[in-house]
């Protein structure tokens, strides 16, 4: 079971870990290529099964009021009872296809990681409030 699957299973215990997909990272905007040189489209993710509203589930967890899980990947992992160390977050970043140049553990890197976790939760059927969506 991958790290993201552990996160998703903590939020939605009845989810089937084998069906969990990682959302592809957002690519920076690039100039439009001519139609003849366009690359084939990436395969579509499997349709998601509505799992429920993520924010109320996380807000109801013990200790949620003392943590800033809505913006902090470290606090989100702590809330879920998962390893929030830098090495664990590096593992998660690798699983979520991080290819940027930000220093692991930096604010920008952690922000990307949190946003990508939220995107992947949504890609698997979790409902997110507007402030947690890209």
trRosetta pair geometry for C-beta under 8 A, 3 or more apart (Angstrom, degrees):
i j d omega theta_ij theta_ji phi_ij phi_ji
1 5 4.5 -126 -172 92 88 134
1 6 6.0 109 132 -58 117 80
1 9 7.5 -13 -171 -13 142 146
1 17 5.2 -36 -121 178 109 150
2 5 4.7 102 57 4 74 105
2 6 7.3 -129 102 -7 44 84
2 20 7.9 -143 51 92 109 122
2 22 7.8 -62 106 -52 156 121
2 95 5.2 138 -175 -141 124 143
3 6 5.6 -51 -158 28 37 114
3 7 6.8 38 147 -19 66 100
3 82 7.8 110 -162 -177 86 140
3 88 7.0 151 -130 -175 136 80
3 91 5.3 129 -42 117 146 105
3 92 4.4 -113 110 -89 147 78
3 95 5.4 -178 40 10 103 156
4 7 5.4 -49 -153 32 41 114
4 8 6.2 37 152 -16 70 105
4 20 6.8 -172 114 143 98 129
4 22 5.6 109 52 -93 168 100
4 92 6.6 118 -59 -143 75 87
4 95 5.6 -162 -13 124 106 135
4 96 6.6 119 -63 -67 131 93
4 117 7.0 -164 -123 -123 95 78
4 120 5.7 -52 -161 133 137 155
5 8 5.7 -54 -144 40 33 110
5 9 6.0 33 156 -20 66 109
5 17 4.5 67 -172 -152 124 100
5 20 4.9 151 -107 64 83 149
6 9 5.8 -56 -144 39 27 111
6 10 6.5 31 155 -24 62 104
6 80 7.9 119 134 142 86 132
6 82 6.0 120 128 -110 123 132
7 10 5.9 -59 -157 30 28 111
7 11 6.8 16 152 -10 64 107
7 76 7.8 27 -142 142 118 110
7 77 7.5 -65 -101 -103 104 72
7 80 6.1 18 -132 165 64 175
7 82 6.7 -55 -85 -18 71 164
7 92 7.9 67 -32 -126 132 126
7 117 6.3 -78 149 -154 167 116
7 121 7.6 -90 124 -77 114 102
8 11 5.9 -61 -153 40 34 105
8 12 6.1 -28 168 40 72 100
8 15 5.7 -77 142 82 103 159
8 17 7.5 144 80 -112 113 70
8 20 5.2 157 65 -126 162 142
8 120 7.7 -96 -66 127 117 102
8 121 6.5 179 -102 -109 88 74
8 124 6.0 -12 -133 88 140 162
8 126 7.8 -137 -133 -37 89 129
9 12 6.8 -75 -123 72 26 63
9 13 6.2 56 178 -115 67 43
9 15 5.9 -131 -99 61 59 106
9 17 5.8 -12 -68 -80 122 102
10 13 7.3 16 -135 -74 17 75
10 80 4.1 82 124 -160 159 108
10 81 6.8 -177 -133 44 137 93
10 82 6.8 -109 -38 -40 156 112
11 51 7.8 68 117 138 105 137
11 54 6.2 -7 -168 -134 140 88
11 57 5.7 87 -164 117 83 141
11 58 6.8 -28 -119 -66 101 89
11 80 7.2 -48 -52 -110 76 119
11 121 7.0 13 55 -133 165 121
11 126 6.8 8 126 -104 144 139
12 15 4.1 68 108 -29 112 115
12 51 4.7 -46 -100 -172 150 130
12 52 7.0 155 -99 34 107 108
12 57 7.8 -18 -68 -163 66 168
12 126 7.1 -138 -36 -81 128 102
15 19 7.4 -128 176 63 85 103
15 20 6.6 64 150 -68 126 107
15 51 6.5 -4 -81 -120 113 131
15 124 7.3 42 -148 157 143 126
16 19 4.5 55 87 11 105 111
16 20 7.5 -169 94 -30 57 80
17 20 5.6 -40 -155 4 43 120
19 46 7.3 -95 -169 81 89 151
19 124 7.9 126 117 -144 85 102
20 124 5.5 3 -136 -117 74 143
21 45 5.3 165 108 -152 156 108
21 46 6.3 153 -26 29 143 96
21 120 7.5 -146 104 -153 57 88
21 123 6.1 -93 87 129 98 119
21 124 6.3 171 44 -81 71 91
22 95 6.4 -163 -90 148 155 84
22 96 5.7 -151 -168 -111 129 60
22 97 7.3 143 127 -7 133 102
22 120 5.1 -29 -143 -122 55 128
22 123 7.6 64 173 74 17 146
23 45 7.0 -33 -110 -73 64 156
23 116 7.1 -164 70 -164 102 69
23 119 4.3 -120 75 131 152 98
23 120 4.4 -145 8 -87 94 59
23 122 7.2 18 -55 66 149 84
23 123 3.8 171 -73 -27 104 150
24 42 6.6 25 -44 134 165 166
24 45 8.0 -150 -8 -58 92 113
24 97 6.9 -17 -144 48 59 154
25 96 6.7 95 -66 153 102 84
25 97 5.2 -139 -11 87 114 108
25 98 7.2 122 -75 -93 153 41
25 99 7.3 -175 55 18 155 96
25 116 5.9 -27 -105 -113 87 120
25 119 8.0 114 -115 74 45 154
26 119 7.6 -152 -33 -96 97 165
26 134 6.6 133 -53 -135 146 156
27 30 7.1 -31 136 -16 116 108
30 33 7.8 8 120 -37 114 91
33 37 4.9 -108 165 90 116 104
33 38 5.5 154 88 -86 115 62
33 39 7.7 64 54 -8 158 77
34 37 5.0 68 64 20 86 102
34 38 7.4 -124 97 -38 43 79
35 38 5.6 -29 -154 -13 37 119
45 48 7.6 17 121 -49 116 88
45 123 5.7 -47 148 -172 169 112
48 51 7.8 -71 169 -16 104 95
48 122 7.8 -67 -88 152 174 46
48 123 6.2 -174 -71 162 131 36
48 124 5.5 157 -130 -169 112 16
48 125 3.8 -176 165 -63 106 75
49 125 4.8 -25 73 -90 46 155
50 125 5.1 -166 -106 -167 17 103
50 127 7.1 20 -151 -43 91 104
51 124 6.8 18 -19 122 139 83
51 125 4.0 107 -14 110 92 108
51 126 5.0 -34 61 -79 121 60
51 127 7.6 -164 63 -6 72 74
52 57 6.4 93 112 -47 121 127
52 126 6.9 -22 66 -130 55 64
52 127 6.4 -97 137 21 24 103
53 56 4.9 46 103 22 116 106
53 57 6.7 163 95 -15 64 92
53 126 7.8 85 -147 -173 14 71
53 127 4.6 -46 -98 75 56 114
53 129 7.9 48 -159 -48 102 81
54 57 5.7 -67 -154 38 33 112
54 58 6.1 20 160 -12 72 111
54 121 5.8 57 -92 152 150 140
54 126 4.4 52 -59 176 114 118
54 127 6.3 -170 -5 70 81 51
54 128 5.5 -8 34 -89 127 68
54 132 7.3 -124 79 106 128 163
55 58 6.1 -62 -144 42 28 103
55 59 5.9 28 160 -20 67 112
55 70 7.6 30 -120 -99 99 104
55 128 7.1 103 -33 -142 97 52
55 129 5.3 9 -25 -10 148 113
55 132 6.9 -169 -67 -14 107 146
56 59 5.5 -54 -135 40 31 112
56 60 6.2 30 162 -21 64 109
57 60 6.2 -64 -155 34 24 108
57 61 7.3 36 147 -37 59 97
58 61 5.7 -39 -159 6 41 117
58 64 5.9 140 149 -123 68 131
58 69 5.7 -140 166 107 134 151
58 76 7.7 -33 -145 -134 142 80
58 79 6.3 48 -161 140 97 147
59 64 5.1 161 -144 137 32 153
59 65 7.8 60 -159 -66 73 70
60 64 7.0 52 40 5 15 152
61 64 4.8 109 64 -50 80 112
61 79 5.7 98 94 177 142 98
61 80 7.7 -41 -161 -85 169 48
63 66 5.5 -62 -167 43 66 109
63 67 6.1 46 142 -13 88 115
63 78 7.8 -103 130 131 137 96
63 79 6.3 -168 95 -120 105 70
64 67 6.0 -78 -147 45 33 101
64 69 6.5 -54 -144 5 81 134
64 79 5.8 60 -98 -137 70 125
67 72 7.4 -123 174 65 85 124
67 75 4.0 160 -178 -168 102 110
67 76 7.8 161 147 -62 128 32
67 78 6.1 -166 -120 82 144 116
67 79 5.2 -159 78 -66 159 105
68 71 5.6 -36 154 50 105 91
68 72 4.6 75 93 4 96 121
68 75 4.8 132 61 17 60 171
69 72 6.5 -78 -106 59 24 83
69 75 4.7 -130 -77 118 55 101
69 76 4.3 107 -151 -87 86 64
69 79 4.8 -13 -83 -11 136 151
70 131 7.0 13 -179 116 124 116
70 132 6.4 -103 -154 -85 84 101
71 111 7.8 -18 -176 -117 82 80
71 114 6.5 63 -175 150 34 165
72 75 3.8 65 87 15 120 108
72 76 6.4 179 94 -14 62 81
72 110 7.3 -8 -147 158 59 124
72 114 6.7 -143 172 -89 7 144
73 76 5.5 -51 -145 35 34 116
73 77 6.3 32 157 -17 66 105
73 84 7.6 156 125 -145 73 97
73 89 6.4 95 124 -124 132 120
73 92 8.0 177 -178 95 131 151
73 110 5.1 -146 25 -167 119 83
73 113 4.7 5 -79 102 162 111
73 114 4.1 -132 -60 -70 89 86
73 117 6.6 132 -120 3 99 142
74 77 6.0 -58 -152 38 28 108
74 78 6.3 28 151 -18 64 108
74 84 4.6 91 -149 179 67 130
74 89 7.6 -40 -81 -69 73 136
74 110 7.1 -22 -24 -149 92 131
75 78 5.5 -52 -143 38 35 113
75 79 6.2 41 155 -25 66 103
75 84 7.9 69 -43 -126 18 153
76 79 5.8 -53 -151 32 28 114
76 80 6.6 16 155 -8 62 110
76 114 6.6 141 -1 -125 143 94
76 117 6.9 143 117 103 158 156
77 80 5.9 -64 -149 44 32 105
77 82 4.5 -90 -165 76 83 100
77 83 6.8 -47 168 85 128 32
77 84 3.8 151 89 -88 128 91
77 88 7.2 130 -164 115 155 133
77 89 7.6 -109 -34 -78 158 90
78 81 7.6 39 -179 -72 32 26
78 82 7.7 -98 -66 53 20 62
78 84 5.2 -27 -53 -31 78 147
82 88 7.2 169 148 170 94 146
83 87 8.0 -40 146 78 129 85
83 88 3.8 176 111 -77 108 158
84 88 6.3 -100 -112 71 6 134
84 89 6.9 31 -170 -50 50 104
85 88 4.7 96 55 7 78 101
85 89 7.0 -147 96 -2 41 87
86 89 5.7 -57 -145 41 33 109
86 90 6.2 40 153 -24 66 103
86 104 6.5 101 -172 140 103 107
86 105 5.0 -13 -123 -81 117 115
87 90 5.5 -48 -147 32 33 115
87 91 6.7 38 151 -21 62 101
88 91 5.6 -50 -154 32 35 114
88 92 6.5 34 148 -17 65 104
89 92 5.4 -50 -147 38 38 114
89 93 6.2 43 152 -23 67 102
89 104 7.3 151 102 -171 104 99
89 105 7.3 117 80 -82 138 64
89 110 7.3 -20 -171 -107 150 80
89 113 6.2 19 -168 -162 103 166
90 93 5.6 -50 -145 35 32 113
90 94 6.5 35 154 -20 63 103
90 104 5.4 19 -93 -153 98 146
91 94 5.8 -55 -154 34 30 112
91 95 6.5 28 150 -17 63 107
92 95 5.6 -56 -149 38 33 112
92 96 6.2 17 156 -6 68 112
92 113 6.4 77 107 -158 116 116
92 117 7.4 -3 172 -78 129 110
93 96 5.8 -65 -142 48 30 101
93 98 3.9 -18 177 -3 96 141
93 104 6.9 -147 28 -119 163 101
93 109 7.3 -14 -105 -179 147 101
93 112 8.0 59 -125 100 105 108
93 113 5.6 -63 -85 -101 91 110
94 97 7.7 41 -180 -72 31 24
94 98 6.7 -61 -73 31 32 96
96 113 7.0 131 56 -133 151 67
96 116 4.5 99 173 140 142 139
96 117 7.2 -72 -87 -66 151 61
96 120 6.8 -102 -117 -42 107 141
98 109 7.5 50 -157 -151 146 89
98 112 6.8 103 -120 120 107 131
98 113 7.2 -22 -77 -84 132 83
98 116 7.6 -123 -75 -12 86 168
100 108 7.8 -126 135 131 150 111
100 109 7.2 -168 79 -104 127 77
100 112 6.4 -134 6 -93 150 175
102 106 5.0 -130 173 60 100 130
102 108 4.3 -140 -122 92 146 112
102 109 4.0 -170 113 -62 122 87
102 112 6.9 157 36 2 146 136
103 106 4.3 93 66 -33 88 121
103 109 6.3 -109 79 -26 44 138
104 109 5.6 -169 -120 170 32 164
105 109 6.3 24 32 71 22 138
105 110 7.0 20 -159 -50 25 104
106 109 4.5 93 54 8 81 106
106 110 6.9 -152 90 -4 40 88
107 110 5.9 -60 -146 40 28 108
107 111 6.2 31 156 -22 65 107
108 111 5.7 -53 -147 35 30 113
108 112 6.5 32 154 -19 63 104
109 112 5.8 -53 -152 34 30 112
109 113 6.4 31 151 -21 64 108
110 113 5.4 -52 -146 36 33 115
110 114 6.4 35 155 -19 66 103
111 114 5.9 -53 -148 35 30 110
111 115 6.4 27 155 -15 64 108
112 115 5.9 -61 -149 40 29 109
112 116 6.1 26 156 -19 67 110
113 116 5.8 -56 -144 37 27 109
113 117 6.5 31 155 -21 63 104
114 117 5.8 -53 -150 33 30 111
114 118 6.5 28 152 -16 64 106
115 118 5.7 -56 -150 38 33 111
115 119 6.3 35 151 -21 67 105
115 134 6.3 81 -171 -90 114 84
116 119 5.5 -48 -144 35 35 114
116 120 6.3 34 155 -18 65 105
117 120 5.8 -58 -149 39 30 109
117 121 6.4 35 151 -23 64 103
118 121 5.6 -48 -147 32 33 114
118 122 6.5 31 153 -15 63 104
118 128 6.0 83 -174 -114 101 155
118 132 5.1 -149 -151 169 140 94
118 133 7.1 -150 142 -95 123 35
118 134 7.9 162 95 -45 114 71
119 122 5.8 -57 -152 39 31 110
119 123 6.2 34 149 -23 66 107
119 134 6.3 29 -84 -36 109 114
120 123 5.3 -48 -142 34 35 116
120 124 6.5 24 158 -10 63 108
121 124 6.1 -70 -155 43 28 103
121 126 4.0 -38 159 47 91 143
121 128 6.8 103 94 -60 114 116
122 125 7.8 169 -170 32 30 10
122 126 5.7 -85 -82 70 38 82
122 127 7.5 69 -119 -111 79 20
122 128 5.2 -60 -78 -2 109 121
122 133 6.9 71 -70 -109 158 89
128 132 4.2 -118 -177 88 114 116
128 133 5.2 143 100 -60 123 83
129 132 5.5 81 59 14 71 103
129 133 7.6 -138 100 -13 35 93
130 133 5.7 -60 -148 28 37 112
